[in-house]
Amino acid sequence: MFIKKKTSPRSFPYWPLPLILCWYSQIVFGAQVSPRADLSYPLIIEQSWVTGNDNIAHGSGHSLDKPIEYFGGNDGRDGGYEGDDRGYSLMSSAKLKFIQRGNEFQIVQYSRGYGRKIRSPRKNINDQGQIVFSDQLFSTNLQGEEFQEFLSVDGINLKFKKKLDRLYFFTVAVDYQSIDDQRGMSVFLQKNYHKLLAELISDIVLYDYLDHTEIEEKFFTTISFGKGFEIPISSFLRIKTAAEVMGQYGKEEADQGLGIRLKLAVDSFQYASKSSSTPRYELKIITEQRKLKNNSVEGSTILTLKKRWWPKKDLVIFFEGGIERIRDRYIKKYAKKEYKDHGRPDYFHTYNLGVELLFE
């Protein structure tokens, strides 16, 4: 783990993503795709974009007089599904994935945002032009923006999955992360998204992002070994399940540990052929738990539903929506109020839009 001082911040390296997308576009528009009747292709290239928020549809319920929050959000009512921008409140990612006869290689660039409200002295300028701070603590600055401590965890993930035989597989993943409270994709997205909504909706909150931590950079590696199998229910329906044991290693004890990942999916196919490898609908639940060397426990559980469309025989467009419960070191730090008020952090909602190119 590397700690960097605020006097010499280093911006997160976003430059690889445009290069990857440019190179990928050359593949898409330069390669010839052969038509084929079934969906069992030697090579599949997938590109997807994911967004997530603790508010359903990124808080669009506010424009409908908050009907979603009446189910009971974290604005004073118990239970419910609407969030409050606290804890794990925002995420975005872009993924490029290659699948060849069960083997996979993927590149993911992601950003996760965590926030918490805080009371802070107000900053002002006196008659001599000097910056002064108030003796009292306030929840907002002089412009009415709410004080918050926010953390943007930006990373790149490289993952390779090797199919050993019909049942067993092996994966290796490497992550680089940059963690900052003033820069990063999540800070940029939340700040500008709220500014945009504030021009359309009167009661949208704006934030003053306080400088409260140093820049951190780190690498860690995850290796896993798993077994998966399919249970055909009919020519249109199958159940897939997989279990993995994994080890994670990094420089710090918080990045070292052992874990397990379980997956259960129900697939519904467009065609009756059992050889079809791509389902029309996919209902999936994945749960993961890790025990780290510092004795903390992290994990997540996500339930998703994916729908695919075939504009062409060799082109698939898909949309996937999900609801997730995650527990990691940052949620424990930034969602203390949610744990105190509700005994849990908010539900997290994800939306995934992507394409699959099927090559013969």
C-alpha positions, 0 to 999 in steps of 0.5 A: 500500500502506498500513501501519498500526501495531498500536496502532490496528488496523482490523478487516477489513470483513466487513459487506458479505457479510451484506448481499450474502447478504440481498439475494441471498436476496430474489432467490432467494425473491422471484423467479419461476423459469420451468420450461424443458426445456433448460439454455440460460438467459439468466441464471444466478446462482451462490452458492458457498462454498469451503474449503481446507486443506493436510490432506486433508478438513481433517485428518480423517485424524487421527481414523482413526489417521492413515492418510493420513499413512502415504502420507508426509506432512511429519511426517518422511516424504518425499512424500505428501499430508498437510500440517503447517499450514505455508506456505499452510495454510488458505483460505475464500471466498464467491462471488456470480456472475451469468452472462448470455449469456457475460458475468459479474460476480462478488463474492468475499470470501476469506481465505488463511492462512499459518503457520510454526513458530518458537522464542520466549521464554516469557512469564510473570508474576513474584511482583510481577505483572510480565510477564517473558520467558525468556532461552531460546527454546522451541517452546511456551508454558507452556500447551503451545501451539506458537509460530507466526507466522501471516498472514491475507490477507483480501480482496474481489474484484470481477470483470467478464468481457465476451464480445466475440464467439464466441471472444474475451473481456475481463476487469477485476478489482479486489482490496482486501486486508487483511493481519494476523497477529492478526486476520482470518478465517483466524486466527479459523477455524484457532484455533477449528477446532483448539480444537474438534478438540482436544475430540474428538481428543487429539493436535491441536496448539494454537497461540500466534499471535505478533505479528510484522508490521504491518497492511497494506492494498492495492488492485490491478487485473488486466486480461486479454484471452483467447480460448476455444473448444470442441471437441465430441467427442460429444453427451454430451462436449466439451472447452473451452480458453481462454488469457489474457494479463493485466496486474496493477497496484498501488502496489508493484512486487510488485503489478505484472506480466504473466502468462498463464492457461491452462484446459482442461476436459472436460465431460460432459452430463446430456442429449444436447442439444448446446444444454445449457450446463451439464454434469453433470461437469466436469474442469478444470485451470487454470495461471497464471504471473505475472512481477512487476516486482520480478523474482519469479515467482508462479503456481498450478496447480489440478485440480478435478472438479465434480458437479452435481445438478438437484433442479428444472429451474431449480435446480442444486446442485454440489460440486467438489473440487480439489488445488492447487499454489500459489507466491506471495510468502507461501509463499516466506516461510512454507514455507521448511522445506517447500522445504528438506525436500521441495523443494516446498510441500504440496499444497493441497486445496479443497472447493466447495459451491454452487447455481446458479439458472437464470432464463429 
